[in-house]
Structures are given as C-alpha cells and as structure tokens.
Amino acid sequence: MKFLPEEIEAYSEAHTENETDLLRSLNRETYANVLNPRMLSGHIQGRFLSMLSRMVQPSRILEIGTYTGYSAICLCEGLKEDGKLVTIDINEELETFTRDYFKRAGLAEKIDYRIGDALKIIADLKDSFDMVFIDADKINYISYFKLCFDRIRPGGFIIADNVLWSGKVVDKELKKVDKDTQALLDFNKMIQDDYRVSNLLLPVRDGLMIIQKI
C-alpha cells in the first residue's frame, strides 16, 4: 500500500538530502539482482535513519535484519568515532554481496556483521546499546524487543520497521488476519501499553515505531 500520493512522495524525495553514490549503487544493484528488493530501506527511510543516528550520536547500535546493508550504512553515519554497529541476518547467501558494500563504504571495521539466528546471537551479546533497529521476521518482533530492552541504555532508542504492514493492521476487509499481521498488531499494542517507554508511530514508508526507553 502507498500511504502518500505519488506526487507527494516524489516531492518529498526531491526535497530530501540525496543518497550518496554508494547508496544509490546499492539501491540499484539490490533491485536488479536480489529477491524481495522492497525490503531495502531506500532513500527517504535511509535519510531518516541517518538523521536520527546523527542526532543521537550513538556509540553502539544493534540492527536485527541486515538484508543488503543499506540501513546499516545509513545508521553508521551518526556513529561516534570509536563506535560499532552489530548487524545480524539469517541469510548467508547475501553475505559476500553485503560485506563488499560495507568494505566499499569504509565501514568494515565499524560493522560487526553476523550470520545466524538473531534470538540466539542477541542472548549472547554483552554490550549495551544506544540504538536498536528491528527489521526482521515479524513473528519475533516482541521477542526481539524483550531481548533488547535491558541492553538499551535509559534514553536510548528502539526503531521497529514495517509496523503498518502495507496497511493490513487497519484493514477491516481482511477475512482472516495472517500471522505476521497479528504479530504486528500485538507488538504495536504492547508498545503503546508499556509504561517504560515513550513511543511514536510514524507513517514513513511502511511504518516506523520510534521507541525511547524512559
């Protein structure tokens, strides 16, 4: 579902800081060569993640769901000089492609890229984080949040992508609510009811839930 008229979306992109040549190349190659290219953050969302990271100036970022690395590169734009981003993905087939872009971006030393089950990897992490970006399987959003919450410093942020799920979270015409949609409905309600956080659901792209730990 498109949440904005195409003209408004195009105008917004035209009045947003441009992608770098590297990000434009990554965007183009992902759409040309990788399955499900809509999973890529893209121009507007990428610039939003970059700006939020630059505002927070995090030392440690955790990303759950790397895909081809676009969002990781954007998030790294706000990292402190000695900062580190840990990113986790289950798809080993994209590893070579993604590592190459991390290297081309000059971020190979700043990005700790791990392949495997995020639930197991997160459980073993010792670091605390200033930011977490959740953009992986929707069924486990609540589990990811619960695992990350104690690892986020007070005042830190968790950002969850796809929380509008192409409008399915408000679609009254659905004859049956699928598992992913129900998982996001449950996640969104849990966040809204959680007294430990301040939250804002932004209708940017497919919906971004911005959560600050109080």
C-alpha positions in Angstrom: 0.0 0.0 0.0 1.2 3.5 -0.8 0.4 5.8 2.1 1.0 9.0 0.2 0.0 10.2 -3.3 2.9 9.5 -5.7 3.3 13.3 -6.4 3.8 14.0 -2.6 6.2 11.1 -2.3 8.2 12.3 -5.3 8.2 15.9 -4.0 9.4 14.7 -0.6 12.3 12.8 -2.2 13.2 15.8 -4.3 13.5 17.9 -1.2 15.4 15.4 0.9 19.2 15.1 1.0 20.4 12.9 -1.9 21.6 9.4 -1.5 25.4 9.0 -1.8 26.7 7.5 -5.0 27.4 4.3 -3.0 23.9 4.0 -1.6 22.4 4.8 -5.0 24.5 1.9 -6.4 23.5 -0.4 -3.6 19.8 0.5 -4.2 20.1 -0.1 -7.9 22.0 -3.4 -7.5 19.6 -4.7 -4.9 16.6 -4.1 -7.2 18.4 -5.7 -10.1 19.9 -8.8 -8.5 18.3 -9.6 -5.2 14.9 -11.2 -4.3 12.3 -9.0 -2.5 14.1 -5.7 -3.1 11.2 -3.8 -1.3 12.9 -5.0 1.9 15.6 -2.3 1.3 15.1 0.9 3.3 15.5 3.2 0.4 16.1 6.9 0.0 13.6 8.6 2.4 13.8 6.0 5.2 17.6 5.8 4.8 18.0 9.5 5.3 15.6 9.4 8.3 17.7 6.7 9.9 20.9 8.6 9.2 19.5 11.8 10.7 18.2 10.1 13.8 21.6 8.4 14.2 23.4 11.8 13.8 21.0 13.3 16.4 21.7 10.6 18.9 25.4 10.1 18.1 25.4 6.5 19.3 28.5 4.6 20.4 26.8 1.2 19.9 24.0 0.2 17.5 22.3 -3.1 17.1 20.5 -3.9 13.9 18.3 -7.0 13.5 17.9 -7.8 9.8 20.8 -6.7 7.6 19.4 -7.6 4.1 21.9 -6.0 1.7 23.3 -3.4 4.2 21.6 -0.2 3.1 20.1 0.7 6.5 23.3 -0.3 8.3 25.4 2.1 6.2 22.9 4.9 6.9 22.8 4.2 10.7 26.7 4.3 10.7 26.6 7.9 9.6 25.9 9.0 13.1 28.3 6.7 15.0 30.9 8.2 17.2 34.5 7.9 16.1 35.1 4.7 18.1 31.5 3.4 17.6 30.4 0.0 16.5 27.3 -1.4 14.8 26.4 -5.1 15.3 24.1 -6.3 12.5 22.5 -9.8 12.3 20.9 -11.6 9.4 19.8 -15.2 8.8 20.5 -15.2 5.0 24.1 -16.3 4.4 23.5 -16.1 0.6 23.8 -12.3 0.7 26.9 -12.2 2.9 29.5 -11.7 0.2 27.4 -9.0 -1.6 26.8 -7.1 1.7 30.3 -7.4 3.0 31.6 -5.9 -0.3 29.4 -2.8 0.2 30.5 -2.5 3.8 34.1 -2.5 2.6 33.4 0.0 -0.2 31.7 2.3 2.4 34.9 2.1 4.5 32.9 0.5 7.4 34.3 -3.0 7.5 36.0 -2.2 10.9 32.9 -0.5 12.3 30.4 -3.1 11.4 30.3 -6.5 13.2 28.2 -8.5 10.7 26.9 -11.8 12.0 25.0 -14.6 10.2 22.6 -16.7 12.2 19.6 -16.9 14.5 19.2 -13.4 15.9 17.4 -14.6 19.1 20.5 -16.8 20.0 23.0 -14.2 19.0 21.4 -11.3 20.9 21.1 -13.5 24.0 24.9 -13.9 24.0 25.7 -10.2 23.4 27.5 -8.5 26.3 27.3 -4.9 25.0 24.7 -2.3 25.9 23.3 -0.2 23.0 22.2 3.4 22.3 20.1 2.4 19.3 18.4 -0.8 18.0 16.8 -1.1 14.6 14.4 -4.1 14.2 13.7 -5.0 10.6 13.5 -8.8 10.5 10.8 -11.5 10.8 7.6 -10.0 12.2 6.6 -13.1 14.2 9.6 -12.4 16.6 9.2 -8.6 17.0 8.0 -9.0 20.6 10.8 -11.4 21.4 13.4 -9.1 19.8 12.1 -6.2 21.8 12.1 -8.1 25.1 15.7 -9.3 24.5 16.9 -5.9 23.6 15.2 -3.8 26.2 17.6 -4.5 29.1 20.5 -3.9 26.7 19.3 -0.4 25.8 20.6 2.4 28.0 18.0 4.8 29.6 17.2 7.4 26.9 18.2 5.0 24.1 16.0 4.2 21.1 14.5 1.2 19.5 13.2 1.6 16.0 10.9 -1.1 14.5 10.2 -1.2 10.8 7.1 -2.3 8.9 4.7 -1.7 11.8 1.9 -0.7 9.4 2.4 -3.8 7.2 1.1 -2.3 4.0 -2.0 -1.1 5.8 -3.1 -4.6 6.9 -3.0 -3.5 10.6 -6.1 -1.4 9.9 -7.7 -3.3 7.0 -11.3 -4.2 8.2 -11.9 -6.1 4.9 -9.4 -8.9 5.7 -11.3 -12.2 6.0 -8.5 -13.7 8.1 -5.7 -12.0 9.9 -2.4 -13.7 8.9 0.3 -14.5 11.5 2.6 -11.6 10.5 -0.2 -9.0 10.7 -1.4 -10.4 14.1 2.2 -10.3 15.4 2.5 -6.6 14.4 -0.9 -5.8 16.0 0.3 -7.4 19.2 3.6 -5.7 19.1 2.1 -2.2 18.5 -0.4 -2.7 21.3 2.3 -3.9 23.6 4.5 -0.8 22.9 1.5 1.5 23.4 0.7 0.0 26.7 4.3 -0.1 28.0 4.8 2.5 30.8 8.6 2.1 30.5 8.8 3.8 27.0 7.8 6.8 25.1 6.7 5.9 21.6 5.7 7.5 18.2 4.4 5.6 15.2 5.4 7.4 12.1 3.7 6.6 8.7 7.1 6.7 6.9 7.3 4.2 4.2 5.7 1.0 5.7 5.5 2.5 9.3 8.3 3.1 11.8 7.7 2.8 15.5 10.1 5.0 17.4 10.5 3.9 21.0 12.6 5.7 23.6 13.4 3.9 26.9 12.4 6.2 29.7 
